[in-house]
Every structure is written in C-alpha cells, then in structure tokens.
C-alpha cells in the first residue's frame, strides 16, 4: 500500500514536470487543468505512445515536435454531437434569439469548438431563425486537427440519426437532411453553413479578448479547469461580451462559486444561459 502511494506521488511529480515542459516547449498551458482529468488523459496517451513512464513521454515530446499535435487529441475535449442537450438550443431559439433580432449585426463565439458539431448546430439554428446573414461566427480551439475537422464538416453517417433527433427536439424548423449530403458512409454538411465562419486557434488559458460578442457558447470545457482557470476564462468571456450579451455553459457547469458570478445574471437558469450585467 505504501509503495503504491509512493508511486502515485512520483507520477504526480512527473505529470507536473511534463505539463511545465509542454508549456515551455510548445506554449500550450495545461498546468491548471483539473488534475484527475489530465492524469487520466495522459495515462491513455502514454499507453498509446508506448512509454513506460511520464518522464519518458516528456523526453519524447521534447525531442519530437510531431508528437505534440497527436497528444493534443488526448488532452482536449473531442466528444460532442449536434444539438447536444436539445433543450439548451430550444432555449436559445425561444428566449435568446428574440433579443438578438434587435441587433443589425451579430458576433457569435463557439469557444472550444472541437470538431464543429456545436458550430453547425448554431449555424443551422440561426439560418432557420433568419439571423444567419447578419451573423459572423467565430469557432476556436487549441487543437489544429480538431479545427481542420470542424472546417471540413464531415461526420460518420451512423451519427446522423442522433443528430436528427436532437435537431427535432430543439425546435428545428426544417429537416436536418436539408443541410448535408450523404455518400460513402459519411455526411458532408453544406459549405454555405461555413461562409460566415472564422476558424481560429485560440486558447482560453493564454490568449486575450479578440472581439465584442453577442453570444458566447462554451459548453463542457470549464469542467476540465480548476477554479483559478475557470475564473480566468469567465473574466475573458465577460470582457468579450457586449453589454447584456449572452453566455451559454454546459449542463454541469456553473457560475455559482466564481469570482465573476456578479458579472452575470441568470437568463435561462435551467439551461445555464446567462446574461452579462450592464456596467
């Protein structure tokens, strides 16, 4: 038992050194991510790359730059689906869109867009609500491979049934099949959905405000951050939103204990949609 505890302490030291090395060498900062989550992901990566220890994995990363993009696939969140949590999108449609209609132009930021499912969900929703033409979407992630997948907009056909059901439950005004072409076991979403989209590498940890947004949707990302990093991201969102702009978080995320909770009011409490307080 004592030996096992000692091994875990050594692993924790190795992981902290590895995260410092990643930051120093590649400028990706995972040092304030929740330890349990990052440790689980790094164990999977270590096994995949067939390194006996985290120290060996660190050495490999420092001397082989080609490894870093592959490691990002383990360290960043890549699990999503279109119209995930349909009631969230229904609340956007019914409660947020009427406010957005009052603006002549709109900016929407999908922070941590992964492979693009949430981006396309919002693009379709805005098209159905007649807001697409006046909206510029920003889709950001730290993972370049994820951004490339998002820009391609191609998904396995066996996922489409779930996407379609979610779209219908979100209050969709058309058939999801109107937006994609199916062939060879894949669904390719219409290029027109990307015409008002800027895909960009952006880190919630190290990068700054880059525009005044009317809606920021950052769902199921903050749960992987520790409290300090959550507050840092929420400050970034506050500073990136226009007066009375909207912030959407994931179903397991909250502002309740944040240092920036007073910057927002509950807008649709049960769907974790918040509105920035007027200054």
N, C-alpha and C positions, 0 to 999 in steps of 0.2 A: 504493500500500500504506500509506504514511504517513498519507495523507488518510483512508483507511478506518479506521485505528486511532484517529485523532483523532475521527472521527465517533462511533465506538463509545464513546469516553471521554465525549464530550458527552452521548450517550444515557444512559449510566450515571449521570451527574450529574443529568440531567433526571428519571430514574426515582427516584433517591433523594429529590429535591425533591418529586416527585409523591407518594411514599409518606408523606413528612412532612406534606404538605398534607392528604392523606386522613385521617391521624391527628388533625391539629389541627382539621379541619373536621367530621369525622364520627365520630371516635373508633374507627375500625377500624385495627388496628395490623398492617400487613404488612411492617414495616421489617426484621424478622428472618427473613423467608421466604427460602428459597434463591434467590439472585439469578437463576440461569439459568432457573428455573421461572417466577418472577414476571415476568421480562423477556419470555419467550415469550408469556405470557398477556396482558400489557399490549400487546404488539405486535398481537395479534389484536383486542383491544378498540379500539386506536387506529384500525386499519383499518376495523373495523365502524362506529365513530362518525365516520369520515372526517376525522380530524385529521391534519395533516401532521407534527406533532411531539408529543412527550410534554409539552412545555411548553404547547402549545395544548390538549391533553387536560386538563391540570391547570387551566387557566383555565376550560375548560368545566365541569369538576366543581365548582370553587369557586363558580360563579355559577348553576349549575343543579342543585339538590338532587335532582331527579328522575332525574338520570343515575346517581347512586350505586347504587341497587338494581340497575340494569342492568349496571353494571360488576362488581358482586359475582358475577354469573353467570360472569364470566371469571376472577375471582380465587380463587374457591372451587371445590373439587373436586365435580363433579356427575356423575361416571361411576361407576355401581355396578350391581349386579344382585342378585337374591335368591339367598341361599345361595352367594354368591361364594366360591370355594375351598371346595368341599363338605367336604373333609377337616377343615377348621377346625371346621365345625359338627358334624361327626361326633365330633370330639374333645371338643367341649363336651358333646354328648349322652352320650358314654360315660364321660368322665373327670371332667368338672366337675359335671354335674347330680347325681351321687350325693352329692357334698359339699353342694350347695345344698339337697338334700332335708332336711338336718338342721336347717335354719332354719325357724322358724314363719312368718316373713315375709321378703321379699326385695326388694332395690332393684337395678335394672339400668340402667346408663347407656350409651346409644349416643351417643358423642361425635363430632360431625361427621357427623350422620345423613344429610346430603344430602336426597335426595327420598324417603327412607324404606325403601329396599329391605332394608337390614340390620335395621332395626327390625321389619319384618313377618316377616322370617326368624326372628328370635329369639322374637317373639310366638307364631308357629306352633310352633316347637320347644318352647317352654315349655308350650303347650297340649297338645301331643302327649305331653309328659312329666309332665303333671298338676301343673305348677307355676304355671300362669297366674293362678289365683285368688289366690294368696298373693304375687304379684309386682307391684310398681309400676315401670313403665318410664319413664325419662327420655330423651327424644330431643331433642338440642340441635344447633344450628348457628348460624352468624352470618348466614346468608343467609335473610331472611324469605320470599322467594319459594320457596326450597327447603323451608322448614318448612311452607308452605301446601300444596305438592305432597305432602309426606310425610303431612300430616294428611288430605288427600283420598284418598290410597291408590289412585290410578287410573293404570294403566300401559298402554302400547300392547300390543295383543293379539299382535303379532309378537314380543314379548319373552318371552311366556309359555312357549313351548316350552323355551327355555333355562333359565328359572326352574324349570320342572317337572323337567327332567333333573338340575339341581343339587340340588333337594329330594330326589329319589330317591337320589342318590349320597350325600347327607348322612345317610342312615339314616331318612328320613321314614317315619312310621308310618301315613300316610294318603295320599290323593291331593291334590295341591295344588289341584285344581279344587273341592275341598270348601270352599275359603276365599275364592273370588271368584265374581263374576257377570260373564259376558261379554256385551257388547252394543255395536253400532256401532263395532267395531274396537278396543274398549277393555275392559280387565279391571278391575273395581272390587272391591277387597278388602273383606271383611266388616267393617262398623263395629264389631262386637263385638271385633275384634282391637285396637281403639283404646280400649276402655273403661278400661283400666288404664294409659293412656299420658299423660304430661305432655309437651307440646311446648313448648320454650322457647328463646329467643335466649340463647346463651351463647358466649363467646369463650374459647378455651384460652389466649389471649395475655394478656387483660386482666382476666378475671373470676376469682372466687375459688371455693373449695370450697362446695358447696351441699347436701351430704348424705353419709351413710355408705353406700357402695355395696358390694354383694356381688360384682358383676361389672361391669367396665367394658370395653366393646368399642370401640376406636378404631383402625380399620384404614385404612391407606393415607392418613393425614393427616400423620403426623410426617415422612414423606419429603419434604414440601414446606417443612419448617422447617430453619433452620440449627441447629448443635449447641447453642447457648445456648438457643434457643427450645424445642428438643426436651427439654432438661433441665428447663426451666420447666414444660412440660406434664407430664413424668413426675413431677415433685415434686407437682403438682396431683393426679395420679392416686394417688400414694402416700398423700397426705393425705386423699383422698376414699374410700379403700377401708377396709372393716372389717379387723380382724385376720385374716390368712390369706385375704383376698379375692382375686379373680382379675382379671387384666388380659390382654386379647387385642389383639395388634397385627397389622399386615399382614405378608404373606409376605416383603416386602423390608425390613422394619423390625427393629430390634434394640435391646437394652439394653446391648450389649457394651461400648461406649465411653462410656456415660452416667455422669454423676456420681452417679446414683441406682441404678446397677446392683445395688449391695449391698442395696438395699431389697426386692429381689425374688429369688425362686428360679425356675429353670426348672420348669415343671409338665408341659407337653407341648412339649418343645423344638422338634420339627419343625414344629409348628403355631403357634409364637410365642405360646403361652399361658403366663403367668407367675402366680406366687402371691406376695402380699405376705408378707414375713417377719414373724413375731411380734416385737413390740418387746420 
